[in-house]
């Protein structure tokens, strides 16, 4: 499959204006996973099973204007 050169990947998480420290740490981990190219990342643990909670990295592809 041919890669479209006119697409740009954009992060959909929050970069500032955090409500509290937990939200800031969550978004920091979210951004690190985005930069690494991961599809999912862990944050915290499930209270019942004590297993790590998995979250999907939020991003979209945008078309770049032609030059």
C-alpha positions as CSV (number, residue, x, y, z in Angstrom):
1,X,0.0,0.0,0.0
2,X,1.3,3.4,-0.9
3,X,1.8,5.9,1.9
4,X,0.0,9.3,1.4
5,X,2.6,12.0,1.8
6,X,-0.1,14.7,2.4
7,X,-1.2,13.3,5.8
8,X,-0.1,14.7,9.1
9,X,-0.6,13.0,12.5
10,X,-2.1,15.2,15.2
11,X,-2.3,14.6,19.0
12,X,-5.8,14.9,20.4
13,X,-4.9,15.0,24.1
14,X,-4.6,18.0,26.4
15,X,-1.4,20.0,26.6
16,X,-2.2,22.6,29.2
17,X,-4.9,23.8,31.6
18,X,-5.0,20.7,33.8
19,X,-7.5,20.5,36.6
20,X,-5.3,18.6,39.0
21,X,-2.0,16.6,39.3
22,X,-3.6,13.3,38.3
23,X,-4.9,14.7,35.0
24,X,-1.5,16.3,34.4
25,X,0.3,13.0,34.9
26,X,-2.2,11.1,32.8
27,X,-1.8,13.5,29.9
28,X,2.0,13.4,30.2
29,X,2.0,9.6,29.9
30,X,-0.5,9.9,27.0
31,X,1.8,12.3,25.1
32,X,4.9,10.1,25.7
33,X,3.0,7.1,24.3
34,X,2.0,9.3,21.3
35,X,5.6,10.2,20.6
36,X,6.7,6.6,20.8
37,X,4.0,5.6,18.3
38,X,2.1,3.3,20.7
39,X,-1.5,2.5,20.2
40,X,-2.2,2.1,24.0
41,X,-0.7,3.1,27.3
42,X,-1.2,2.2,30.9
43,X,-2.1,4.6,33.7
44,X,-3.1,3.5,37.2
45,X,-4.6,0.2,38.3
46,X,-8.1,-1.3,38.4
47,X,-9.3,-1.2,42.0
48,X,-10.9,-4.7,41.8
49,X,-8.4,-6.7,39.8
50,X,-5.3,-4.6,40.6
51,X,-4.4,-5.0,36.9
52,X,-3.0,-1.9,35.0
53,X,-5.6,0.2,33.3
54,X,-5.1,0.5,29.5
55,X,-6.1,3.6,27.5
56,X,-6.0,4.2,23.7
57,X,-3.7,7.0,22.4
58,X,-5.9,9.7,20.8
59,X,-4.8,11.1,17.5
60,X,-6.0,11.8,14.0
61,X,-4.6,12.3,10.6
62,X,-5.0,15.7,8.8
63,X,-4.4,16.5,5.2
64,X,-1.7,19.0,4.7
65,X,-2.3,21.8,2.2
66,X,-0.3,21.4,-1.1
67,X,2.6,23.9,-1.5
